[in-house]
Amino acid sequence: MHGTKKTLKRLLSFVLSLIFFAETLGAVELRDRITERRLSEYFYSPKGNELLVPVKVLGNVRKPGLYHVPANTSLMTLLSLSGGMQKMSDLEKVVVSQRHKGALQMNLNDLIYKGKDLKLTNYDTVFVPEKKSVFSQSTVTAVTVVTSVLSVLLTAVVVSQRNN
């Protein structure tokens, strides 16, 4: 229910701002501004003649989501736009799914050091996996508990030997 109230408040705010702008700008100019903003999602460049293509970035990046980028944008540029990699990103196993080539596994270290880059196209999907850690969290917890218990037991043994 709380989310519904918030949505209604936003909708009301949007409608009121439209009414205000319609009175201030006039209906024709308001329509032109809305159309211009909407089209800017799909076209790029001052002349508006370069088509933007949708590309998804998923996985272990700072800002995953759908991005509209110029056609033939490089993989490294897209990853920069998405905020870059997170700490535990596996740079050696990035998967790029392209309509015309299928799924490609990329090693970003090779791309960086060899200076080559992949050009992205319409509806490509980029997935950055998380590195598998050597030990699971439950293993680390168990080892910590065991070492703590051993430490207490050894301390007790040392103290009892000094008292004897």
MOFEN-V464509 format. One record per residue. N is the residue number from 1. RES is the residue in three letters. OMEGA is omega in whole degrees, 0 to 359 (NA if undefined). BURIAL is # if it has 24 or more other C-alpha atoms within 12 Angstrom, else .. D_FIRST is the distance of its C-alpha to the first C-alpha in Angstrom with 1 decimal. Layout:
N:RES:OMEGA:BURIAL:D_FIRST / N:RES:OMEGA:BURIAL:D_FIRST
//
This chain:
1:MET:181:.:0.0 / 2:HIS:180:.:3.8 / 3:GLY:180:.:5.5 / 4:THR:178:.:5.1 / 5:LYS:180:.:6.5 / 6:LYS:179:.:8.8 / 7:THR:179:.:10.0 / 8:LEU:178:.:10.7 / 9:LYS:178:.:12.6 / 10:ARG:180:.:14.5 / 11:LEU:178:.:15.4 / 12:LEU:178:.:16.6 / 13:SER:179:.:18.5 / 14:PHE:180:.:20.0 / 15:VAL:180:.:21.1 / 16:LEU:178:.:22.6 / 17:SER:176:.:24.5 / 18:LEU:178:.:25.8 / 19:ILE:179:.:27.1 / 20:PHE:181:.:28.7 / 21:PHE:179:.:30.4 / 22:ALA:178:.:31.5 / 23:GLU:182:.:33.2 / 24:THR:186:.:34.6 / 25:LEU:189:.:35.7 / 26:GLY:186:.:36.2 / 27:ALA:184:.:34.6 / 28:VAL:180:.:37.1 / 29:GLU:178:.:36.9 / 30:LEU:178:.:33.0 / 31:ARG:180:.:33.2 / 32:ASP:179:.:35.9 / 33:ARG:178:.:33.8 / 34:ILE:180:.:30.7 / 35:THR:181:.:33.1 / 36:GLU:180:.:34.9 / 37:ARG:181:.:31.9 / 38:ARG:180:.:30.7 / 39:LEU:181:.:34.2 / 40:SER:174:.:34.5 / 41:GLU:188:.:32.1 / 42:TYR:181:.:34.8 / 43:PHE:184:.:38.1 / 44:TYR:178:.:39.8 / 45:SER:183:.:42.9 / 46:PRO:180:.:43.9 / 47:LYS:179:.:45.3 / 48:GLY:185:.:42.2 / 49:ASN:179:.:44.3 / 50:GLU:184:.:43.1 / 51:LEU:173:.:40.4 / 52:LEU:181:#:37.5 / 53:VAL:178:#:36.6 / 54:PRO:178:#:33.4 / 55:VAL:179:#:33.9 / 56:LYS:173:#:31.4 / 57:VAL:183:#:31.9 / 58:LEU:173:#:30.4 / 59:GLY:192:#:31.1 / 60:ASN:173:#:32.4 / 61:VAL:184:#:32.2 / 62:ARG:181:.:30.5 / 63:LYS:178:.:28.4 / 64:PRO:177:#:28.1 / 65:GLY:180:.:27.0 / 66:LEU:180:.:28.4 / 67:TYR:172:#:31.1 / 68:HIS:184:#:33.1 / 69:VAL:176:#:36.7 / 70:PRO:177:#:40.1 / 71:ALA:181:#:41.9 / 72:ASN:172:#:44.1 / 73:THR:182:#:42.2 / 74:SER:178:#:43.4 / 75:LEU:182:#:41.5 / 76:MET:177:#:42.1 / 77:THR:179:.:40.8 / 78:LEU:179:#:37.5 / 79:LEU:175:#:37.2 / 80:SER:178:.:37.9 / 81:LEU:181:#:35.2 / 82:SER:174:#:32.7 / 83:GLY:180:.:33.5 / 84:GLY:183:#:36.2 / 85:MET:171:#:36.3 / 86:GLN:186:.:34.7 / 87:LYS:187:.:37.1 / 88:MET:178:.:37.4 / 89:SER:178:#:37.6 / 90:ASP:184:#:40.4 / 91:LEU:183:#:42.3 / 92:GLU:185:.:44.8 / 93:LYS:178:#:42.4 / 94:VAL:181:#:40.3 / 95:VAL:176:#:39.7 / 96:VAL:179:#:39.8 / 97:SER:180:#:39.1 / 98:GLN:181:.:40.8 / 99:ARG:187:.:41.2 / 100:HIS:182:.:45.0 / 101:LYS:185:.:45.8 / 102:GLY:182:.:43.3 / 103:ALA:178:.:42.1 / 104:LEU:174:.:44.1 / 105:GLN:185:#:44.1 / 106:MET:171:#:44.9 / 107:ASN:183:#:46.4 / 108:LEU:177:#:45.2 / 109:ASN:178:.:48.0 / 110:ASP:180:.:50.5 / 111:LEU:182:.:48.9 / 112:ILE:186:.:49.0 / 113:TYR:179:.:52.6 / 114:LYS:177:.:54.1 / 115:GLY:178:.:52.5 / 116:LYS:180:.:51.3 / 117:ASP:180:.:47.8 / 118:LEU:176:#:46.0 / 119:LYS:182:.:45.0 / 120:LEU:180:#:41.6 / 121:THR:183:#:41.1 / 122:ASN:175:#:38.5 / 123:TYR:174:#:35.6 / 124:ASP:176:#:37.1 / 125:THR:179:#:34.9 / 126:VAL:178:#:35.8 / 127:PHE:178:#:34.8 / 128:VAL:182:#:35.8 / 129:PRO:176:#:35.9 / 130:GLU:177:.:35.8 / 131:LYS:175:.:39.2 / 132:LYS:179:.:39.8 / 133:SER:182:.:40.7 / 134:VAL:179:.:44.0 / 135:PHE:177:.:42.5 / 136:SER:180:.:39.1 / 137:GLN:180:.:37.1 / 138:SER:177:.:38.0 / 139:THR:179:.:41.6 / 140:VAL:179:.:41.5 / 141:THR:180:.:39.9 / 142:ALA:179:.:42.6 / 143:VAL:179:.:45.4 / 144:THR:180:.:44.2 / 145:VAL:181:.:44.1 / 146:VAL:180:.:47.5 / 147:THR:177:.:49.1 / 148:SER:180:.:47.7 / 149:VAL:178:.:49.2 / 150:LEU:179:.:52.5 / 151:SER:179:.:52.7 / 152:VAL:180:.:52.3 / 153:LEU:179:.:54.9 / 154:LEU:177:.:57.4 / 155:THR:179:.:57.1 / 156:ALA:179:.:57.9 / 157:VAL:180:.:60.9 / 158:VAL:180:.:62.2 / 159:VAL:182:.:61.9 / 160:SER:178:.:63.6 / 161:GLN:178:.:66.5 / 162:ARG:181:.:67.1 / 163:ASN:181:.:67.3 / 164:ASN:NA:.:69.9
//
